[in-house]
């Protein structure tokens, strides 16, 4: 097949590589000319994605994968077009479709009959049918369901392990017609491989959910569930600390039977998915009080954590505090919706000098994010773990000379590593 992948970001590029690795002719489209040039040189444009560089090194020279900024080069005659263009959401749960609209309009100008169009960007329910279908029909002069087919198939992968996740989880599809859905099932079966999953009711593979709306809601539901669950865990943790109870022991005990699946509390919920998709759900369902309350709870955890620091340390005015981790999660060089921003803001509001360390970021990169870098070995009064980088498991007073208070926002350490230091973890008195 000839396949076009629109937007070569941290999900789109691995997808394009996966399709090419299955023997198909793939052209990736991106507005970033520098990124396109890197891909065409066989160089990964962002670090940290397992196996991406080795696959690029094989596929690009072999002519199976190339990139372009020109839709007219990639889209005409394609058997399938997959879009993974970012969708942004503001604090009021309003989606900003600007980039996706622009990509869809450009795609429509070059769309030719016989193409399957699949959107993988997470969307509010109804967007595929009510926004993309008329936009594609108007711009192309073609009729969906007759000249081309449109489906929604959400990405369900995490950066850093995209290729493994593509094999691990069922690929969900939902079409606007049975024929379109059937074409989508055939397409994804031809470009993906699946691990054996005897635990699944249908087995692993491509699952047709019956409609684009069901597929859209499935992605919102699975990610919103996680946000709500984490919000509940955070509320349990805040109460447990006041009751003199170890919340981690309670969670372990609760989860020892099969009906409880309580997640872990922590300083922040970050990334492109969990903080964002509940807002898309709220855009569809603004009366979802449970979802809204969980989002508010999780958004408030950085300030709560700095409150723990203040309670253990005393007034923070003038204190030098190291925030350990700019990334939203350990091992991933990404700050999308990272808790570092709210953590630094909470420290600054209390008069502290916030310094940020992250093993994945240079001093210049941290400064571009608006942070003053911290270097292990420099004097500091207190420290807060914001990201669970593996390096922080080995930290002790030698790395943070002068530290009097250590707030473990991700439970990566333990009190015995911090003799003479006030060690606190969320969810323990």
C-alpha positions in Angstrom: 0.0 0.0 0.0 0.9 3.6 -0.4 0.3 5.3 3.0 0.6 9.0 4.0 1.1 9.9 7.7 0.3 13.5 8.5 2.3 15.0 11.5 5.6 13.3 12.3 5.6 13.9 16.1 6.3 11.5 18.9 3.4 9.3 17.9 3.2 10.0 14.1 6.8 9.2 13.2 6.8 5.8 15.0 3.5 5.0 13.3 5.0 5.9 9.9 8.0 3.7 10.7 5.8 0.8 11.8 3.8 1.0 8.6 7.0 1.1 6.5 8.5 -1.8 8.5 5.6 -3.9 7.4 6.6 -3.4 3.8 4.4 -0.5 2.7 5.5 2.7 0.9 5.1 5.5 3.5 5.4 9.2 3.0 5.2 11.4 6.1 4.0 15.0 6.1 5.0 17.7 8.5 5.1 21.5 8.6 8.5 21.5 10.3 11.1 21.5 7.5 14.0 20.8 9.9 12.2 17.7 11.2 11.5 16.5 7.6 15.2 16.9 6.7 16.2 14.9 9.8 13.9 12.1 8.9 15.1 12.0 5.3 18.6 11.7 6.7 17.6 8.8 8.7 18.1 10.6 12.0 15.6 10.5 14.8 14.5 14.1 15.5 13.7 13.4 19.2 15.5 11.1 21.6 14.0 8.4 23.9 11.8 6.3 21.6 12.9 2.7 21.8 14.0 1.2 18.4 13.2 4.3 16.4 16.7 5.1 15.4 17.6 1.6 14.3 14.4 1.3 12.2 14.9 4.7 10.6 18.5 3.7 9.7 17.2 0.7 7.8 14.0 2.0 6.3 15.0 5.4 4.9 18.0 4.2 2.9 15.9 1.4 1.6 13.4 3.9 0.2 10.5 2.6 2.3 10.0 5.8 4.2 10.5 9.5 3.4 9.2 12.8 4.6 7.9 16.0 3.0 6.3 19.3 3.8 4.1 19.0 0.6 0.7 17.3 1.0 0.5 17.2 -2.8 3.5 14.9 -2.8 2.1 12.5 -0.2 -1.7 12.4 -0.4 -2.8 11.9 -4.1 -3.1 8.2 -4.9 -2.6 7.1 -1.3 -4.5 4.0 -0.2 -4.7 5.3 3.3 -4.0 8.6 5.1 -3.5 8.6 8.9 -3.6 11.9 10.7 -2.0 12.4 14.2 -2.0 16.2 14.3 -2.1 17.8 17.8 -5.3 19.1 19.3 -5.0 21.6 22.1 -7.4 22.3 25.0 -7.6 25.3 27.2 -8.3 25.4 31.0 -12.0 25.8 30.3 -12.1 22.5 28.4 -12.5 24.2 25.0 -10.7 22.4 22.2 -8.6 24.4 19.8 -8.9 22.7 16.4 -6.6 25.2 14.6 -3.8 22.9 13.6 -6.2 20.0 12.8 -8.5 22.2 10.7 -5.5 23.4 8.7 -4.2 19.9 8.2 -7.7 18.6 7.2 -8.3 21.4 4.7 -4.9 20.8 3.1 -5.6 17.1 3.0 -9.0 17.7 1.4 -7.4 19.7 -1.4 -5.3 16.7 -2.4 -7.6 13.8 -1.6 -8.3 11.4 -4.4 -10.9 8.6 -4.8 -10.4 5.3 -3.1 -8.6 6.6 0.0 -9.2 5.5 3.6 -8.8 8.5 6.0 -8.1 7.6 9.6 -7.9 10.2 12.4 -5.9 9.0 15.4 -5.7 12.2 17.4 -8.0 12.0 20.5 -11.2 13.9 19.8 -14.5 15.0 21.5 -17.3 12.6 20.6 -18.9 13.5 17.3 -16.0 15.3 15.8 -15.2 12.8 13.0 -18.7 12.8 11.7 -19.7 16.4 12.3 -16.5 18.2 11.6 -14.1 16.2 9.5 -16.6 14.6 7.1 -18.1 17.9 5.9 -14.7 19.6 5.8 -13.2 16.8 3.7 -16.2 16.6 1.4 -16.2 20.4 0.8 -12.5 20.7 0.1 -12.2 17.6 -2.1 -15.5 17.6 -3.9 -15.8 13.9 -3.0 -18.5 12.1 -1.1 -17.6 10.1 2.0 -18.8 6.6 1.9 -18.8 6.6 -1.9 -15.5 8.1 -3.1 -13.5 7.8 0.2 -14.0 6.4 3.7 -13.5 8.1 7.0 -12.8 6.4 10.3 -11.6 7.2 13.8 -9.0 5.0 15.4 -7.4 6.4 18.6 -3.7 6.0 19.3 -3.3 4.1 22.6 0.5 4.2 23.1 3.0 6.0 25.3 6.0 7.8 24.1 9.2 5.8 24.7 7.5 2.5 24.1 5.3 3.1 21.0 6.3 -0.1 19.1 5.7 -2.3 22.1 2.4 -0.7 22.8 1.2 -1.1 19.2 1.6 -4.8 19.7 0.2 -5.0 23.2 -3.2 -3.4 22.9 -6.2 -3.9 20.6 -6.5 -1.3 17.7 -9.9 0.3 18.0 -11.7 1.5 14.9 -15.0 3.1 14.3 -16.3 4.1 10.9 -19.1 6.2 9.5 -20.3 3.1 7.5 -19.9 -0.6 7.7 -17.9 -0.6 4.5 -15.5 2.1 5.9 -15.0 0.2 9.1 -14.3 -3.0 7.2 -11.6 -1.2 5.1 -10.1 0.2 8.3 -10.0 -3.2 9.9 -8.2 -4.6 6.8 -5.8 -1.7 6.8 -4.7 -1.9 10.4 -4.4 -5.7 10.2 -2.0 -5.2 7.3 0.2 -2.7 9.1 0.2 -3.9 12.7 1.2 -7.1 14.6 -0.4 -8.1 17.9 0.8 -10.0 20.9 -1.2 -12.9 22.1 -3.7 -11.7 24.8 -5.8 -14.7 26.0 -7.1 -12.4 28.8 -9.1 -10.3 26.3 -12.7 -11.3 25.5 -12.2 -10.8 21.7 -8.5 -11.7 21.7 -5.9 -9.1 20.6 -6.2 -7.5 17.2 -8.3 -4.8 15.4 -11.7 -4.2 17.1 -14.5 -2.6 15.2 -16.6 -0.7 17.8 -19.5 -0.1 15.4 -19.3 3.7 15.0 -16.8 6.6 15.1 -18.6 7.9 18.1 -18.0 4.7 20.1 -14.3 4.8 19.1 -14.0 8.4 20.1 -15.7 7.8 23.5 -13.6 4.7 24.2 -10.4 6.7 24.1 -11.9 9.5 26.3 -13.2 6.9 28.7 -10.0 5.0 29.3 -7.9 8.1 29.9 -10.6 9.9 32.0 -10.9 6.8 34.1 -7.2 7.1 35.0 -7.5 10.7 35.9 -10.5 10.0 38.1 -8.8 7.1 39.7 -5.7 9.1 40.4 -7.9 11.9 41.8 -9.5 9.5 44.2 -6.1 8.1 45.2 -4.9 11.7 45.9 -8.0 12.4 48.0 -7.4 9.2 50.0 -3.7 10.2 50.4 -4.6 13.6 51.7 -7.0 12.2 54.3 -4.7 9.4 55.3 -1.9 11.9 56.2 -4.3 13.6 58.6 -5.4 10.3 60.1 -1.9 8.9 60.7 -2.4 6.2 58.1 0.0 4.9 55.4 -2.0 5.2 52.2 0.3 2.9 50.3 -0.3 0.0 52.7 -4.1 0.7 52.4 -3.9 0.7 48.6 -2.0 -2.5 48.6 -4.5 -4.1 50.9 -7.5 -2.8 48.9 -6.1 -4.0 45.6 -5.5 -7.5 46.9 -9.0 -8.5 45.8 -10.1 -8.3 42.2 -12.6 -5.5 42.4 -10.3 -2.7 43.6 -7.8 -1.1 41.3 -6.8 2.1 43.1 -4.0 4.0 41.4 -1.0 5.7 43.1 -1.2 9.2 44.5 1.5 11.8 43.5 2.6 15.4 43.1 1.1 15.8 39.6 -0.6 14.3 36.6 1.2 15.4 33.4 1.6 14.5 29.8 -0.4 15.0 26.6 -3.1 12.5 27.6 -4.4 12.2 31.2 -4.6 15.9 32.0 -6.1 16.8 28.6 -8.6 14.2 27.6 -10.9 14.6 30.6 -11.3 18.2 29.4 -12.4 16.9 26.0 -14.9 14.7 27.8 -16.1 17.7 29.8 -16.6 19.6 26.6 -19.1 16.9 25.5 -20.5 16.4 29.0 -20.1 19.6 31.1 -22.3 18.1 33.9 -19.9 15.3 34.7 -19.2 16.4 38.2 -17.0 13.4 39.1 -14.7 14.1 36.2 -14.5 17.8 37.0 -13.8 17.2 40.7 -11.0 14.7 39.9 -9.4 17.1 37.4 -9.5 19.9 40.0 -8.0 17.6 42.7 -5.1 16.5 40.5 -4.4 20.0 39.3 -4.1 21.1 42.9 -1.6 18.5 44.0 1.6 20.5 43.3 0.4 23.3 45.6 -0.7 20.7 48.2 2.8 19.1 48.0 4.5 22.5 48.6 2.2 22.9 51.5 3.6 19.6 52.9 7.1 21.1 52.4 6.1 24.2 54.2 4.6 22.3 57.1 7.8 20.1 57.5 10.4 22.8 56.8 8.8 26.0 58.1 8.5 29.3 56.3 9.9 29.0 52.8 10.6 32.7 52.3 14.3 33.0 51.1 14.8 29.2 51.0 16.6 27.5 48.1 14.6 24.6 47.0 15.6 22.1 44.3 12.8 20.7 42.2 13.9 17.3 40.9 12.5 16.7 37.5 11.2 19.0 34.8 9.7 16.1 32.7 6.1 15.0 33.3 7.3 11.4 34.0 10.5 9.6 34.5 12.7 8.7 31.6 10.8 10.8 29.1 12.1 14.2 27.8 8.7 15.9 27.6 7.2 18.7 29.7 3.7 18.7 28.4 1.4 19.7 31.3 4.3 18.7 33.7 3.8 19.4 37.3 7.1 21.3 37.4 5.4 24.5 36.3 2.8 24.5 39.1 5.4 23.3 41.6 7.8 26.2 40.8 4.9 28.6 40.9 3.8 27.4 44.3 7.4 27.8 45.6 7.7 31.2 44.2 4.4 32.3 45.7 5.8 31.4 49.1 9.0 33.4 48.6 11.3 30.5 47.9 14.0 30.4 45.2 13.1 27.4 43.0 15.9 25.6 41.2 15.2 22.8 38.7 17.2 19.8 37.9 16.5 17.2 35.2 19.1 14.6 33.9 17.5 14.8 30.4 17.7 18.6 30.0 20.7 20.9 29.6 21.0 24.2 31.5 20.0 26.1 28.4 17.0 23.9 27.8 15.8 24.5 31.4 16.3 28.2 31.1 14.3 28.2 27.9 11.5 26.7 29.9 11.8 29.5 32.4 13.7 27.7 35.1 16.9 28.4 36.9 19.0 25.2 36.7 20.2 23.3 39.8 23.3 21.1 39.8 23.6 18.3 42.3 26.3 19.1 44.8 25.2 22.8 45.2 23.9 23.9 48.6 20.2 23.7 49.0 17.7 24.0 51.9 15.1 21.6 50.6 14.2 19.4 47.7 11.0 18.1 46.0 10.8 15.1 43.7 8.6 16.0 40.8 9.5 13.3 38.2 10.4 9.7 38.9 13.7 9.6 37.0 15.7 6.5 38.0 18.6 8.7 38.9 16.7 10.1 41.9 16.5 6.7 43.5 20.2 7.0 44.2 20.2 10.5 45.6 21.1 11.2 49.2 22.4 14.1 51.3 25.7 14.0 49.3 23.9 15.1 46.2 21.9 17.8 48.0 24.4 19.3 50.6 22.6 21.3 53.3 19.2 19.8 52.6 17.0 19.8 55.7 13.7 18.7 54.2 13.1 16.2 51.3 9.6 15.9 49.9 9.2 12.7 47.8 6.4 13.5 45.4 6.8 10.3 43.5 7.9 7.8 46.3 11.2 7.1 44.6 13.3 7.2 47.8 12.9 6.2 51.4 13.5 7.7 54.8 16.6 5.6 55.5 18.5 7.4 52.6 18.0 10.7 54.4 19.5 10.5 57.9 19.0 13.7 59.8 16.7 15.1 57.1 12.9 15.6 57.4 11.6 13.1 54.8 8.0 13.3 53.7 6.0 11.4 51.1 2.4 12.1 49.9 0.0 10.0 51.8 1.9 9.3 55.0 1.7 11.3 58.3 
